[in-house]
Amino acid sequence: MAQAQGLGKRYIKAFFKGFFVAVPVTVTFLDRVACVARVEGASMQPSLNPGGRQACDVVLLNHWSIRNYDVQRGDIVSLV
């Protein structure tokens, strides 16, 4: 019984160590490198949501190229 409690404590401790490492890494990645966004509505037709369908498209927003001023003609830019 005592071994099971010690084993459970080790698993909980390992979970929290991983959690406190994974959350900051994930937040930093989503803020600095890239994130996923949904595009809804007719504002980007015909490039996104072609045909006037009601479904939304999912796009990857590349923060890295914006920070390096690597925007070229034809790129889609999203503003918050």
mmCIF file as gemmi writes it, N, C-alpha and C atoms, coordinates in Angstrom:
data_model
loop_
_atom_site.group_PDB
_atom_site.id
_atom_site.type_symbol
_atom_site.label_atom_id
_atom_site.label_alt_id
_atom_site.label_comp_id
_atom_site.label_asym_id
_atom_site.label_entity_id
_atom_site.label_seq_id
_atom_site.pdbx_PDB_ins_code
_atom_site.Cartn_x
_atom_site.Cartn_y
_atom_site.Cartn_z
_atom_site.occupancy
_atom_site.B_iso_or_equiv
_atom_site.pdbx_formal_charge
_atom_site.auth_seq_id
_atom_site.auth_asym_id
_atom_site.pdbx_PDB_model_num
ATOM 1 N N . MET Axp A 1 ? 0.824 -1.191 0 1 0 ? 1 A 1
ATOM 2 C CA . MET Axp A 1 ? 0 0 0 1 0 ? 1 A 1
ATOM 3 C C . MET Axp A 1 ? 0.867 1.252 0 1 0 ? 1 A 1
ATOM 4 N N . ALA Axp A 2 ? 1.947 1.226 0.789 1 0 ? 2 A 1
ATOM 5 C CA . ALA Axp A 2 ? 2.826 2.387 0.861 1 0 ? 2 A 1
ATOM 6 C C . ALA Axp A 2 ? 3.552 2.598 -0.461 1 0 ? 2 A 1
ATOM 7 N N . GLN Axp A 3 ? 3.886 1.5 -1.163 1 0 ? 3 A 1
ATOM 8 C CA . GLN Axp A 3 ? 4.544 1.622 -2.457 1 0 ? 3 A 1
ATOM 9 C C . GLN Axp A 3 ? 3.616 2.259 -3.484 1 0 ? 3 A 1
ATOM 10 N N . ALA Axp A 4 ? 2.333 1.923 -3.439 1 0 ? 4 A 1
ATOM 11 C CA . ALA Axp A 4 ? 1.36 2.494 -4.376 1 0 ? 4 A 1
ATOM 12 C C . ALA Axp A 4 ? 1.221 3.995 -4.157 1 0 ? 4 A 1
ATOM 13 N N . GLN Axp A 5 ? 1.239 4.435 -2.91 1 0 ? 5 A 1
ATOM 14 C CA . GLN Axp A 5 ? 1.146 5.869 -2.633 1 0 ? 5 A 1
ATOM 15 C C . GLN Axp A 5 ? 2.401 6.582 -3.114 1 0 ? 5 A 1
ATOM 16 N N . GLY Axp A 6 ? 3.567 5.978 -2.912 1 0 ? 6 A 1
ATOM 17 C CA . GLY Axp A 6 ? 4.822 6.568 -3.38 1 0 ? 6 A 1
ATOM 18 C C . GLY Axp A 6 ? 4.876 6.639 -4.897 1 0 ? 6 A 1
ATOM 19 N N . LEU Axp A 7 ? 4.341 5.592 -5.545 1 0 ? 7 A 1
ATOM 20 C CA . LEU Axp A 7 ? 4.296 5.557 -7 1 0 ? 7 A 1
ATOM 21 C C . LEU Axp A 7 ? 3.354 6.632 -7.53 1 0 ? 7 A 1
ATOM 22 N N . GLY Axp A 8 ? 2.205 6.792 -6.881 1 0 ? 8 A 1
ATOM 23 C CA . GLY Axp A 8 ? 1.251 7.832 -7.279 1 0 ? 8 A 1
ATOM 24 C C . GLY Axp A 8 ? 1.832 9.23 -7.118 1 0 ? 8 A 1
ATOM 25 N N . LYS Axp A 9 ? 2.569 9.447 -6.027 1 0 ? 9 A 1
ATOM 26 C CA . LYS Axp A 9 ? 3.194 10.751 -5.809 1 0 ? 9 A 1
ATOM 27 C C . LYS Axp A 9 ? 4.243 11.054 -6.875 1 0 ? 9 A 1
ATOM 28 N N . ARG Axp A 10 ? 4.983 10.021 -7.291 1 0 ? 10 A 1
ATOM 29 C CA . ARG Axp A 10 ? 5.988 10.225 -8.332 1 0 ? 10 A 1
ATOM 30 C C . ARG Axp A 10 ? 5.34 10.595 -9.662 1 0 ? 10 A 1
ATOM 31 N N . TYR Axp A 11 ? 4.23 9.927 -9.994 1 0 ? 11 A 1
ATOM 32 C CA . TYR Axp A 11 ? 3.532 10.236 -11.243 1 0 ? 11 A 1
ATOM 33 C C . TYR Axp A 11 ? 2.96 11.652 -11.219 1 0 ? 11 A 1
ATOM 34 N N . ILE Axp A 12 ? 2.409 12.059 -10.101 1 0 ? 12 A 1
ATOM 35 C CA . ILE Axp A 12 ? 1.852 13.41 -9.984 1 0 ? 12 A 1
ATOM 36 C C . ILE Axp A 12 ? 2.973 14.44 -10.077 1 0 ? 12 A 1
ATOM 37 N N . LYS Axp A 13 ? 4.089 14.164 -9.426 1 0 ? 13 A 1
ATOM 38 C CA . LYS Axp A 13 ? 5.23 15.08 -9.469 1 0 ? 13 A 1
ATOM 39 C C . LYS Axp A 13 ? 5.771 15.192 -10.894 1 0 ? 13 A 1
ATOM 40 N N . ALA Axp A 14 ? 5.889 14.071 -11.592 1 0 ? 14 A 1
ATOM 41 C CA . ALA Axp A 14 ? 6.375 14.089 -12.979 1 0 ? 14 A 1
ATOM 42 C C . ALA Axp A 14 ? 5.394 14.826 -13.889 1 0 ? 14 A 1
ATOM 43 N N . PHE Axp A 15 ? 4.083 14.658 -13.65 1 0 ? 15 A 1
ATOM 44 C CA . PHE Axp A 15 ? 3.073 15.361 -14.445 1 0 ? 15 A 1
ATOM 45 C C . PHE Axp A 15 ? 3.219 16.868 -14.285 1 0 ? 15 A 1
ATOM 46 N N . PHE Axp A 16 ? 3.339 17.336 -13.065 1 0 ? 16 A 1
ATOM 47 C CA . PHE Axp A 16 ? 3.436 18.775 -12.837 1 0 ? 16 A 1
ATOM 48 C C . PHE Axp A 16 ? 4.742 19.351 -13.385 1 0 ? 16 A 1
ATOM 49 N N . LYS Axp A 17 ? 5.834 18.597 -13.296 1 0 ? 17 A 1
ATOM 50 C CA . LYS Axp A 17 ? 7.087 19.063 -13.888 1 0 ? 17 A 1
ATOM 51 C C . LYS Axp A 17 ? 6.926 19.224 -15.396 1 0 ? 17 A 1
ATOM 52 N N . GLY Axp A 18 ? 6.323 18.246 -16.046 1 0 ? 18 A 1
ATOM 53 C CA . GLY Axp A 18 ? 6.084 18.32 -17.489 1 0 ? 18 A 1
ATOM 54 C C . GLY Axp A 18 ? 5.12 19.43 -17.844 1 0 ? 18 A 1
ATOM 55 N N . PHE Axp A 19 ? 4.102 19.62 -17.03 1 0 ? 19 A 1
ATOM 56 C CA . PHE Axp A 19 ? 3.094 20.66 -17.264 1 0 ? 19 A 1
ATOM 57 C C . PHE Axp A 19 ? 3.732 22.042 -17.203 1 0 ? 19 A 1
ATOM 58 N N . PHE Axp A 20 ? 4.569 22.275 -16.194 1 0 ? 20 A 1
ATOM 59 C CA . PHE Axp A 20 ? 5.178 23.585 -16.029 1 0 ? 20 A 1
ATOM 60 C C . PHE Axp A 20 ? 6.283 23.858 -17.05 1 0 ? 20 A 1
ATOM 61 N N . VAL Axp A 21 ? 6.702 22.85 -17.778 1 0 ? 21 A 1
ATOM 62 C CA . VAL Axp A 21 ? 7.638 23.058 -18.883 1 0 ? 21 A 1
ATOM 63 C C . VAL Axp A 21 ? 6.858 23.221 -20.194 1 0 ? 21 A 1
ATOM 64 N N . ALA Axp A 22 ? 5.836 22.396 -20.406 1 0 ? 22 A 1
ATOM 65 C CA . ALA Axp A 22 ? 5.111 22.384 -21.671 1 0 ? 22 A 1
ATOM 66 C C . ALA Axp A 22 ? 4.281 23.642 -21.888 1 0 ? 22 A 1
ATOM 67 N N . VAL Axp A 23 ? 3.651 24.172 -20.867 1 0 ? 23 A 1
ATOM 68 C CA . VAL Axp A 23 ? 2.782 25.342 -21.026 1 0 ? 23 A 1
ATOM 69 C C . VAL Axp A 23 ? 3.567 26.577 -21.469 1 0 ? 23 A 1
ATOM 70 N N . PRO Axp A 24 ? 4.655 26.956 -20.82 1 0 ? 24 A 1
ATOM 71 C CA . PRO Axp A 24 ? 5.397 28.129 -21.311 1 0 ? 24 A 1
ATOM 72 C C . PRO Axp A 24 ? 5.982 27.941 -22.708 1 0 ? 24 A 1
ATOM 73 N N . VAL Axp A 25 ? 6.445 26.73 -23.019 1 0 ? 25 A 1
ATOM 74 C CA . VAL Axp A 25 ? 6.989 26.47 -24.35 1 0 ? 25 A 1
ATOM 75 C C . VAL Axp A 25 ? 5.89 26.621 -25.403 1 0 ? 25 A 1
ATOM 76 N N . THR Axp A 26 ? 4.709 26.085 -25.138 1 0 ? 26 A 1
ATOM 77 C CA . THR Axp A 26 ? 3.59 26.179 -26.07 1 0 ? 26 A 1
ATOM 78 C C . THR Axp A 26 ? 3.132 27.618 -26.25 1 0 ? 26 A 1
ATOM 79 N N . VAL Axp A 27 ? 3.001 28.358 -25.176 1 0 ? 27 A 1
ATOM 80 C CA . VAL Axp A 27 ? 2.565 29.758 -25.261 1 0 ? 27 A 1
ATOM 81 C C . VAL Axp A 27 ? 3.591 30.577 -26.038 1 0 ? 27 A 1
ATOM 82 N N . THR Axp A 28 ? 4.866 30.362 -25.789 1 0 ? 28 A 1
ATOM 83 C CA . THR Axp A 28 ? 5.908 31.083 -26.516 1 0 ? 28 A 1
ATOM 84 C C . THR Axp A 28 ? 5.867 30.744 -27.995 1 0 ? 28 A 1
ATOM 85 N N . PHE Axp A 29 ? 5.69 29.467 -28.329 1 0 ? 29 A 1
ATOM 86 C CA . PHE Axp A 29 ? 5.609 29.058 -29.73 1 0 ? 29 A 1
ATOM 87 C C . PHE Axp A 29 ? 4.433 29.726 -30.424 1 0 ? 29 A 1
ATOM 88 N N . LEU Axp A 30 ? 3.254 29.702 -29.792 1 0 ? 30 A 1
ATOM 89 C CA . LEU Axp A 30 ? 2.061 30.291 -30.407 1 0 ? 30 A 1
ATOM 90 C C . LEU Axp A 30 ? 2.172 31.802 -30.53 1 0 ? 30 A 1
ATOM 91 N N . ASP Axp A 31 ? 2.907 32.443 -29.651 1 0 ? 31 A 1
ATOM 92 C CA . ASP Axp A 31 ? 3.046 33.892 -29.696 1 0 ? 31 A 1
ATOM 93 C C . ASP Axp A 31 ? 4.13 34.338 -30.664 1 0 ? 31 A 1
ATOM 94 N N . ARG Axp A 32 ? 5.232 33.612 -30.757 1 0 ? 32 A 1
ATOM 95 C CA . ARG Axp A 32 ? 6.389 34.06 -31.527 1 0 ? 32 A 1
ATOM 96 C C . ARG Axp A 32 ? 6.543 33.407 -32.894 1 0 ? 32 A 1
ATOM 97 N N . VAL Axp A 33 ? 6.125 32.154 -33.056 1 0 ? 33 A 1
ATOM 98 C CA . VAL Axp A 33 ? 6.415 31.42 -34.29 1 0 ? 33 A 1
ATOM 99 C C . VAL Axp A 33 ? 5.188 31.303 -35.184 1 0 ? 33 A 1
ATOM 100 N N . ALA Axp A 34 ? 4.141 30.638 -34.727 1 0 ? 34 A 1
ATOM 101 C CA . ALA Axp A 34 ? 2.962 30.415 -35.563 1 0 ? 34 A 1
ATOM 102 C C . ALA Axp A 34 ? 1.774 30.023 -34.699 1 0 ? 34 A 1
ATOM 103 N N . CYS Axp A 35 ? 0.591 30.265 -35.237 1 0 ? 35 A 1
ATOM 104 C CA . CYS Axp A 35 ? -0.623 29.806 -34.573 1 0 ? 35 A 1
ATOM 105 C C . CYS Axp A 35 ? -1.667 29.475 -35.627 1 0 ? 35 A 1
ATOM 106 N N . VAL Axp A 36 ? -2.72 28.807 -35.224 1 0 ? 36 A 1
ATOM 107 C CA . VAL Axp A 36 ? -3.79 28.391 -36.116 1 0 ? 36 A 1
ATOM 108 C C . VAL Axp A 36 ? -4.992 29.293 -35.885 1 0 ? 36 A 1
ATOM 109 N N . ALA Axp A 37 ? -5.64 29.725 -36.982 1 0 ? 37 A 1
ATOM 110 C CA . ALA Axp A 37 ? -6.812 30.598 -36.877 1 0 ? 37 A 1
ATOM 111 C C . ALA Axp A 37 ? -7.885 30.127 -37.852 1 0 ? 37 A 1
ATOM 112 N N . ARG Axp A 38 ? -9.119 30.463 -37.534 1 0 ? 38 A 1
ATOM 113 C CA . ARG Axp A 38 ? -10.255 30.148 -38.41 1 0 ? 38 A 1
ATOM 114 C C . ARG Axp A 38 ? -10.651 31.396 -39.178 1 0 ? 38 A 1
ATOM 115 N N . VAL Axp A 39 ? -10.986 31.204 -40.45 1 0 ? 39 A 1
ATOM 116 C CA . VAL Axp A 39 ? -11.463 32.298 -41.294 1 0 ? 39 A 1
ATOM 117 C C . VAL Axp A 39 ? -12.91 32.003 -41.63 1 0 ? 39 A 1
ATOM 118 N N . GLU Axp A 40 ? -13.785 32.887 -41.201 1 0 ? 40 A 1
ATOM 119 C CA . GLU Axp A 40 ? -15.219 32.71 -41.436 1 0 ? 40 A 1
ATOM 120 C C . GLU Axp A 40 ? -15.752 33.896 -42.215 1 0 ? 40 A 1
ATOM 121 N N . GLY Axp A 41 ? -16.799 33.678 -42.953 1 0 ? 41 A 1
ATOM 122 C CA . GLY Axp A 41 ? -17.472 34.773 -43.632 1 0 ? 41 A 1
ATOM 123 C C . GLY Axp A 41 ? -16.958 35.008 -45.041 1 0 ? 41 A 1
ATOM 124 N N . ALA Axp A 42 ? -17.494 36.055 -45.664 1 0 ? 42 A 1
ATOM 125 C CA . ALA Axp A 42 ? -17.221 36.336 -47.068 1 0 ? 42 A 1
ATOM 126 C C . ALA Axp A 42 ? -16.107 37.351 -47.273 1 0 ? 42 A 1
ATOM 127 N N . SER Axp A 43 ? -15.445 37.785 -46.236 1 0 ? 43 A 1
ATOM 128 C CA . SER Axp A 43 ? -14.46 38.854 -46.382 1 0 ? 43 A 1
ATOM 129 C C . SER Axp A 43 ? -13.248 38.446 -47.208 1 0 ? 43 A 1
ATOM 130 N N . MET Axp A 44 ? -12.903 37.179 -47.241 1 0 ? 44 A 1
ATOM 131 C CA . MET Axp A 44 ? -11.712 36.732 -47.97 1 0 ? 44 A 1
ATOM 132 C C . MET Axp A 44 ? -12.045 35.923 -49.221 1 0 ? 44 A 1
ATOM 133 N N . GLN Axp A 45 ? -13.284 35.977 -49.687 1 0 ? 45 A 1
ATOM 134 C CA . GLN Axp A 45 ? -13.638 35.231 -50.896 1 0 ? 45 A 1
ATOM 135 C C . GLN Axp A 45 ? -13.027 35.906 -52.106 1 0 ? 45 A 1
ATOM 136 N N . PRO Axp A 46 ? -12.613 35.253 -53.112 1 0 ? 46 A 1
ATOM 137 C CA . PRO Axp A 46 ? -12.651 33.816 -53.371 1 0 ? 46 A 1
ATOM 138 C C . PRO Axp A 46 ? -11.407 33.065 -52.902 1 0 ? 46 A 1
ATOM 139 N N . SER Axp A 47 ? -10.411 33.767 -52.313 1 0 ? 47 A 1
ATOM 140 C CA . SER Axp A 47 ? -9.196 33.072 -51.873 1 0 ? 47 A 1
ATOM 141 C C . SER Axp A 47 ? -9.493 32.057 -50.776 1 0 ? 47 A 1
ATOM 142 N N . LEU Axp A 48 ? -10.252 32.469 -49.77 1 0 ? 48 A 1
ATOM 143 C CA . LEU Axp A 48 ? -10.657 31.576 -48.686 1 0 ? 48 A 1
ATOM 144 C C . LEU Axp A 48 ? -12.174 31.503 -48.684 1 0 ? 48 A 1
ATOM 145 N N . ASN Axp A 49 ? -12.718 30.4 -48.256 1 0 ? 49 A 1
ATOM 146 C CA . ASN Axp A 49 ? -14.163 30.135 -48.274 1 0 ? 49 A 1
ATOM 147 C C . ASN Axp A 49 ? -14.735 30.283 -49.681 1 0 ? 49 A 1
ATOM 148 N N . PRO Axp A 50 ? -14.205 29.551 -50.655 1 0 ? 50 A 1
ATOM 149 C CA . PRO Axp A 50 ? -14.691 29.702 -52.025 1 0 ? 50 A 1
ATOM 150 C C . PRO Axp A 50 ? -16.128 29.201 -52.178 1 0 ? 50 A 1
ATOM 151 N N . GLY Axp A 51 ? -16.837 29.805 -53.084 1 0 ? 51 A 1
ATOM 152 C CA . GLY Axp A 51 ? -18.183 29.359 -53.398 1 0 ? 51 A 1
ATOM 153 C C . GLY Axp A 51 ? -19.234 29.819 -52.424 1 0 ? 51 A 1
ATOM 154 N N . GLY Axp A 52 ? -18.905 30.644 -51.479 1 0 ? 52 A 1
ATOM 155 C CA . GLY Axp A 52 ? -19.894 31.16 -50.549 1 0 ? 52 A 1
ATOM 156 C C . GLY Axp A 52 ? -20.406 30.142 -49.549 1 0 ? 52 A 1
ATOM 157 N N . ARG Axp A 53 ? -19.694 29.059 -49.369 1 0 ? 53 A 1
ATOM 158 C CA . ARG Axp A 53 ? -20.162 28.05 -48.416 1 0 ? 53 A 1
ATOM 159 C C . ARG Axp A 53 ? -20.048 28.573 -46.986 1 0 ? 53 A 1
ATOM 160 N N . GLN Axp A 54 ? -20.813 28.026 -46.105 1 0 ? 54 A 1
ATOM 161 C CA . GLN Axp A 54 ? -20.868 28.503 -44.732 1 0 ? 54 A 1
ATOM 162 C C . GLN Axp A 54 ? -19.766 27.929 -43.845 1 0 ? 54 A 1
ATOM 163 N N . ALA Axp A 55 ? -19.04 26.936 -44.327 1 0 ? 55 A 1
ATOM 164 C CA . ALA Axp A 55 ? -17.967 26.347 -43.529 1 0 ? 55 A 1
ATOM 165 C C . ALA Axp A 55 ? -16.804 27.325 -43.42 1 0 ? 55 A 1
ATOM 166 N N . CYS Axp A 56 ? -15.975 27.145 -42.433 1 0 ? 56 A 1
ATOM 167 C CA . CYS Axp A 56 ? -14.831 28.035 -42.256 1 0 ? 56 A 1
ATOM 168 C C . CYS Axp A 56 ? -13.554 27.313 -42.684 1 0 ? 56 A 1
ATOM 169 N N . ASP Axp A 57 ? -12.58 28.097 -43.095 1 0 ? 57 A 1
ATOM 170 C CA . ASP Axp A 57 ? -11.267 27.563 -43.431 1 0 ? 57 A 1
ATOM 171 C C . ASP Axp A 57 ? -10.337 27.755 -42.237 1 0 ? 57 A 1
ATOM 172 N N . VAL Axp A 58 ? -9.364 26.883 -42.133 1 0 ? 58 A 1
ATOM 173 C CA . VAL Axp A 58 ? -8.368 26.966 -41.065 1 0 ? 58 A 1
ATOM 174 C C . VAL Axp A 58 ? -7.036 27.316 -41.707 1 0 ? 58 A 1
ATOM 175 N N . VAL Axp A 59 ? -6.37 28.337 -41.182 1 0 ? 59 A 1
ATOM 176 C CA . VAL Axp A 59 ? -5.1 28.794 -41.745 1 0 ? 59 A 1
ATOM 177 C C . VAL Axp A 59 ? -4.03 28.816 -40.663 1 0 ? 59 A 1
ATOM 178 N N . LEU Axp A 60 ? -2.786 28.724 -41.089 1 0 ? 60 A 1
ATOM 179 C CA . LEU Axp A 60 ? -1.644 28.833 -40.187 1 0 ? 60 A 1
ATOM 180 C C . LEU Axp A 60 ? -1.072 30.234 -40.333 1 0 ? 60 A 1
ATOM 181 N N . LEU Axp A 61 ? -1.064 30.981 -39.241 1 0 ? 61 A 1
ATOM 182 C CA . LEU Axp A 61 ? -0.529 32.334 -39.247 1 0 ? 61 A 1
ATOM 183 C C . LEU Axp A 61 ? 0.946 32.272 -38.861 1 0 ? 61 A 1
ATOM 184 N N . ASN Axp A 62 ? 1.807 32.737 -39.749 1 0 ? 62 A 1
ATOM 185 C CA . ASN Axp A 62 ? 3.245 32.673 -39.555 1 0 ? 62 A 1
ATOM 186 C C . ASN Axp A 62 ? 3.73 33.989 -38.949 1 0 ? 62 A 1
ATOM 187 N N . HIS Axp A 63 ? 3.971 34 -37.654 1 0 ? 63 A 1
ATOM 188 C CA . HIS Axp A 63 ? 4.45 35.197 -36.972 1 0 ? 63 A 1
ATOM 189 C C . HIS Axp A 63 ? 5.923 35.46 -37.274 1 0 ? 63 A 1
ATOM 190 N N . TRP Axp A 64 ? 6.659 34.411 -37.576 1 0 ? 64 A 1
ATOM 191 C CA . TRP Axp A 64 ? 8.097 34.525 -37.766 1 0 ? 64 A 1
ATOM 192 C C . TRP Axp A 64 ? 8.44 35.415 -38.962 1 0 ? 64 A 1
ATOM 193 N N . SER Axp A 65 ? 7.725 35.248 -40.086 1 0 ? 65 A 1
ATOM 194 C CA . SER Axp A 65 ? 8.036 36.037 -41.278 1 0 ? 65 A 1
ATOM 195 C C . SER Axp A 65 ? 7.668 37.508 -41.081 1 0 ? 65 A 1
ATOM 196 N N . ILE Axp A 66 ? 6.66 37.798 -40.281 1 0 ? 66 A 1
ATOM 197 C CA . ILE Axp A 66 ? 6.291 39.182 -40.002 1 0 ? 66 A 1
ATOM 198 C C . ILE Axp A 66 ? 7.379 39.861 -39.177 1 0 ? 66 A 1
ATOM 199 N N . ARG Axp A 67 ? 7.924 39.152 -38.212 1 0 ? 67 A 1
ATOM 200 C CA . ARG Axp A 67 ? 8.978 39.729 -37.37 1 0 ? 67 A 1
ATOM 201 C C . ARG Axp A 67 ? 10.24 40.029 -38.18 1 0 ? 67 A 1
ATOM 202 N N . ASN Axp A 68 ? 10.469 39.268 -39.245 1 0 ? 68 A 1
ATOM 203 C CA . ASN Axp A 68 ? 11.642 39.479 -40.105 1 0 ? 68 A 1
ATOM 204 C C . ASN Axp A 68 ? 11.303 40.332 -41.328 1 0 ? 68 A 1
ATOM 205 N N . TYR Axp A 69 ? 10.13 40.901 -41.377 1 0 ? 69 A 1
ATOM 206 C CA . TYR Axp A 69 ? 9.675 41.725 -42.502 1 0 ? 69 A 1
ATOM 207 C C . TYR Axp A 69 ? 9.798 40.993 -43.826 1 0 ? 69 A 1
ATOM 208 N N . ASP Axp A 70 ? 9.421 39.73 -43.835 1 0 ? 70 A 1
ATOM 209 C CA . ASP Axp A 70 ? 9.507 38.899 -45.035 1 0 ? 70 A 1
ATOM 210 C C . ASP Axp A 70 ? 8.118 38.739 -45.654 1 0 ? 70 A 1
ATOM 211 N N . VAL Axp A 71 ? 7.44 39.848 -45.888 1 0 ? 71 A 1
ATOM 212 C CA . VAL Axp A 71 ? 6.108 39.826 -46.489 1 0 ? 71 A 1
ATOM 213 C C . VAL Axp A 71 ? 6.258 40.159 -47.968 1 0 ? 71 A 1
ATOM 214 N N . GLN Axp A 72 ? 5.626 39.359 -48.807 1 0 ? 72 A 1
ATOM 215 C CA . GLN Axp A 72 ? 5.73 39.57 -50.249 1 0 ? 72 A 1
ATOM 216 C C . GLN Axp A 72 ? 4.352 39.78 -50.849 1 0 ? 72 A 1
ATOM 217 N N . ARG Axp A 73 ? 4.351 40.259 -52.067 1 0 ? 73 A 1
ATOM 218 C CA . ARG Axp A 73 ? 3.099 40.47 -52.783 1 0 ? 73 A 1
ATOM 219 C C . ARG Axp A 73 ? 2.367 39.148 -52.932 1 0 ? 73 A 1
ATOM 220 N N . GLY Axp A 74 ? 1.074 39.158 -52.648 1 0 ? 74 A 1
ATOM 221 C CA . GLY Axp A 74 ? 0.261 37.961 -52.733 1 0 ? 74 A 1
ATOM 222 C C . GLY Axp A 74 ? 0.055 37.264 -51.393 1 0 ? 74 A 1
ATOM 223 N N . ASP Axp A 75 ? 0.806 37.638 -50.372 1 0 ? 75 A 1
ATOM 224 C CA . ASP Axp A 75 ? 0.635 37.06 -49.04 1 0 ? 75 A 1
ATOM 225 C C . ASP Axp A 75 ? -0.645 37.598 -48.401 1 0 ? 75 A 1
ATOM 226 N N . ILE Axp A 76 ? -1.282 36.78 -47.626 1 0 ? 76 A 1
ATOM 227 C CA . ILE Axp A 76 ? -2.458 37.19 -46.877 1 0 ? 76 A 1
ATOM 228 C C . ILE Axp A 76 ? -2.002 37.603 -45.482 1 0 ? 76 A 1
ATOM 229 N N . VAL Axp A 77 ? -2.362 38.805 -45.063 1 0 ? 77 A 1
ATOM 230 C CA . VAL Axp A 77 ? -1.936 39.321 -43.763 1 0 ? 77 A 1
ATOM 231 C C . VAL Axp A 77 ? -3.161 39.441 -42.875 1 0 ? 77 A 1
ATOM 232 N N . SER Axp A 78 ? -3.049 38.968 -41.649 1 0 ? 78 A 1
ATOM 233 C CA . SER Axp A 78 ? -4.142 39.021 -40.688 1 0 ? 78 A 1
ATOM 234 C C . SER Axp A 78 ? -3.799 40.031 -39.606 1 0 ? 78 A 1
ATOM 235 N N . LEU Axp A 79 ? -4.734 40.931 -39.33 1 0 ? 79 A 1
ATOM 236 C CA . LEU Axp A 79 ? -4.55 41.929 -38.286 1 0 ? 79 A 1
ATOM 237 C C . LEU Axp A 79 ? -5.495 41.658 -37.138 1 0 ? 79 A 1
ATOM 238 N N . VAL Axp A 80 ? -5.036 41.92 -35.935 1 0 ? 80 A 1
ATOM 239 C CA . VAL Axp A 80 ? -5.875 41.714 -34.757 1 0 ? 80 A 1
ATOM 240 C C . VAL Axp A 80 ? -6.546 43.034 -34.41 1 0 ? 80 A 1
